[in-house]
Amino acid sequence: MPNSFTVFPNVLPGNVTIGGTLTVGADVIRIGAAAPYCRVGKTGGNSSFISWNQGADQATFDSGVQPSLSAQFQPGGAGFSLLESNAAGNTMREAWLRTIFSDYTAHSHTGTTTEDTIYSKVIRGGIIGANGGIFGKLYYNASAQGGVNTTVRVKLGGVLVGAFNFVVSAQFWGEFTILNANAQNAQKTVFRVNQLNSGTFAADQQTPAVDTSVDQTLTVTVQNGTSTDTQTFNMIIASLGNSFGPV
């Protein structure tokens, strides 16, 4: 048969160059001439991984006196995580806080009393998980403000996460938290805003029931009290934090 060879015992004698796709029927590729080894593969839990001194079962170690580490890529809410073990063999799974949206362009707003969207970001279904959350920060400046409340709102899927009213010209720092309460369709939320020149703050709490197993849009809106009110939204950043709860 053309391009065939026979080796024993199933070891290629030297370097191999593959010009096309390499298909491996097994779940793990082990790399290294001696332990501890590096591995690339798929776990029994249907996630992919890259590891050092750690088997695919995430519990067997090449060396029992050295720490181990594996990077996990998991679907359905856990996303990217690290499984780290110390030399005693005690492991801890760590989910990374990941930025999913940021905008540092100044967005000026004036001349309307309708509720207008300043920021909008689609949060893909399933990425929060049942015990994950979204953590966001806002900075905006009200340079002109009349005596009728202007309202800034944060929403998920059109449902209120939190609202803040103000009637002063000032700079504001806002933080919002959206936590899935052990279910993808139940949340606990907080929207807290600090008035930077006075040091005062206000907070709003909500318990929305948004189904985050499907795509939902995260929005920040503003509604002026009068058409001469003016704000500049200077930045937003939102991060995704998953967990491995409940405890």
N, C-alpha and C positions, 0 to 999 in steps of 0.2 A: 504494500500500500504506500503511495507517495507520502513523503514528509512524516514517516512514522519512525519510532525508535523504541528500543526496549531498555529499561533501566531497572536495577535491583539494588536495594529494596525501595522502590518508588521514590527515588531521589534523583533530581536532575544534576548531572555532573558539571556544575559551574553556573555562570550567569545565564539568564534567559531574557530575551527581549520579545515582548508581545506587541504586535502591531495593531491588534483589534481589541475587542471586549473580552475580558477574562471573566468567565462564569464559574463560580464556586458552588458546588452542591451542598457543602457543609455550612454550618452557621458561623464558624470562627476561623480566622486566619491568625496564626501565632507567628510572631517575628522575634528573632534573636537566636544567637548561638548557645546561650546559657541563661538560666533563670537569674533574676526575674525577667519575664517576657513582656513584650508589648502585644496587644491583641486588638483586632478589628473584627467586628461581627454583629450578630443579632442575638439578643437574649431570648430566653423562653417567654418573657413578657411582651414580645413583639416590638421591642425598641432596638435601635442601633446603638453601638458604643465604640469608644476607643479607650483602652485601659493600659495600665502599667501595674504589674504584680497582682493582677486580679483576673480570675476566671470569668467565663461568661455567666456563671451562676451568681456572680457578684458576692460570693461568700467564701470561695476557695482562693488561697493566696499561694504564689510560688514560694515566697519567703515569709516565714512567720515572725521574723524579727525586723522587717522593714515595713514602712507604711505603703498603702496602695491608693490608687486614684483611677477613676474612670469618668469619662464624659458621656452622658446619656442623652439621646435624642428620642423623645417620647411623644407620641401623638395624644391628643385629647386632654389638654389642660396642664400637663406637667411641663411640656416643652423641653427646654434645655436644662439639664441639671448635672451636678457633680455628686458622685458617691465617693466619699473620702474615708479612708481607714487609717488609724494610727498603728504604731508598731504592736500594740496589744491586740489588734484585730477588731477594735470597736469602730463601727462605721456610723457615718452621718450623711444623710442625703441633703444636699443644698440646692435650692432653686434660686436662679439668678434673677435679680430685678433688671428688667430690660426696657429701654426706651422704645415706645411704639409710635410716638408722635411728638414733634417739636416744631415751633415756628417762632422765629425771633424777628420777623418783619413787623414794623409798626403799622397797625391797622387803625386808621382814624375813622370816627363815626360821629355824625351830627345830622341835624335837619329832618328828623323823623321821630314820631312817637309810636311807631309800630315795633313789634318784637323782631329784631334783625339778628341773623346768625353771623357771628364773627369767626368762629372756628368750627370745623366739622371734620370728623374722622370716623371711618367705618371700622368697628371692632369686629373681627371675624368670629363667626360662631365657634364655640368650643374652646377658644384659646385661654379664656379665664379659668375654666374648670369650675368645679363645685365649691372649692375653697380658696380661690384666688381673688385678686383684687386689682383695681386700677387706682394709681396714685398720681394726682395732677397738681401743677402749680401754675398760677397766673400772676401777671403783673400788668396793671393798667393805671392810667392817669386821667382823672376827670378835671379838665382845664377850665370848663365853664359849666355851671350847674345852677339851675333855678330852684325854687322852693317846693317843687313837686318831685316826688320820689323817682329816681332812675333805678331800674332793677337789672341786675346781672343774674342770669340763670345758667346752671349746668344741667344738662339732660342726657339721658341714655335711652335711645329708642323712642324719643319724644316724651318720655316720662321724667318728671322733675327729680333731680338728684339733690339740688339745693339752690336757694335764692338769697340774694343780698340786696337790700334797698339803701340808697344814700341820697342826701340832699346837700352835700358840701363839695366844693372843689378840693380834691386831695388826691394823693397817690395811694393805691391799694395793692396789697399782696394777698392773693387768695390761694387756698389749698383745698382740694376736694379728694375724698376717698370713697371708692365704690367697692364694697366687699360682698362677694357671694357667700351667703349664709348656709353653707353645707348643701347647696342646691344651685343649679344653674339658672333657676327662675325666681330667686328670692335674694334681695339685697338689703344691706344696711349701709347708709351713706351719711357722710358729713361734708358740709361745705363751710369752711371757716375763712373769714376775710379780716385782715388787719388794716386799719387806717394808719399809714406809716407816719404822718406828721403828728398825730396825737397819741399813737400807741394803743388806741382802743380797738376792740375787735367784736365781731358778732359771728354766730354760728347757726347753721340750720341743719336739722337731721330729718331724714326721710327713710321710708321702708318700701321702696318700689318693688315690683314683681315683674321684671323684664326677663324674657327668655333669652339668655345669652348663649344658648346652644345653637342659635342661628345668628346671622349678621345683624348687628345693631349699630346705629350711628350715635357717636358721642358728640354733643354740640355745646358750645358756649354762646349764649345770646345776650343782647342788651336791649332794653326798652327805655327810651328817654322819657322823662317827665314832661319836658317841653321841647319844641323843635329847635331851640337854640342851645340845648345842652350839648357838650362836646366831650368825647373821651378818645384816648389813644390806647389801644391794647398793644403792649410792647412785646409780650412773650407768653408762650404756653409750652409746657413740657408734660408729657404723660408717660408713666411707666407701668409695666405689667409685672405683677408679683404673684407667682403661683406658690402653692404649699402642698404638703403631703399629709394634711389633716383629714378628718378631725383627730385630735389626740385621744 
